[in-house]
Amino acid sequence: MGHFVGVDVSLELSSVCVVDTTGQVVKEAKVSTEPAELVRFVQNLGLEVERIGLEAGPLSAWLHDGLAGAGLEVVLLETRHVRAALSAMVIKTDRRDARGAQLLRMGWYRPVHRKAAPSQEVRALLVGRKLLVAKLVDVDGGIRGMLRGFGLKVGPVGRAGLPRRVRDLVEGHAVLRSILEPLLAAREAIRTELARLHGQVLALARTDEVCQRLMTAPGVGAVVALTFRSGIDDPTRFRSSRALGPYLGLTPRRYQSGETDVSGGISRAGDTMVRAALYEAATVILSRAVRFSTLKRWAMAVAARRGVKRARVALAQKLSTVLHRIWVERTTFRWAGEAHTSGRAA
């Protein structure tokens, strides 16, 4: 008789539940959140384990690799599906969450793709860069807000010219200068490290053939290309390019019951970073003077009918389809009047 193991992952101790094919709970335990400890627990059961389920999360990929490396059948479970399936429980505990093993037994789950190590490394680089960008914006806003309280207005000035402008404003204000100088020094350190990380992003994009092809599309630079590549990881796991829109949460929600049929805003499911990158690329295409293309013509027609905001979302969805086709077919973006060029061998 086969058995299924559900693991509710926590930082120190994970709750584990083992059920048989009839749904009967065979064993429950707390196990240290380490791959070796989980492998030892499963092996010491002395039972035939068909599948182990981990809810997707920060530690899940690491645990997945350790369990799979020991020859165990393990899957990552889509978080929204698990939450929806367990939402009927009045009381929520880690022990009850581990009973998600019942989902494995019944097949009521959606497996999550385990990204390759290179894609995880690229994502870590992009997250680090994004973090420094956010901190730089926070420091700039904090400096401006602090000066505004004293009636000192920085006004429109570039990032490079901000320190000089701030020092000119606080000339003669000893206390303000003593406060702002450390902030300006920290700001300069952030800019230096941000430039270093951004240089790594550009270097990766220059040496990656897929990114070079993706960057032929309008609005797609090194950051967008690397974000899309690391987020999708394996383009062949999608049966159709049009599947990327729903996967990335760029399609409308829908609720239908009886006479009620409501379409809402986009679902915002899937990878937030990829969705945001595509939206930024769509914004660039619509708002900046980039080379005219069929994509921009189509988006402008949508904007005329439905408004600019909806046109950006629609263009982001369409761009995801275009980038996927470029990747799968090993082509480049076809501008109006250009012949089709394929990278496939003849």
Disulfide bonds with the S-S distance in Angstrom:
none
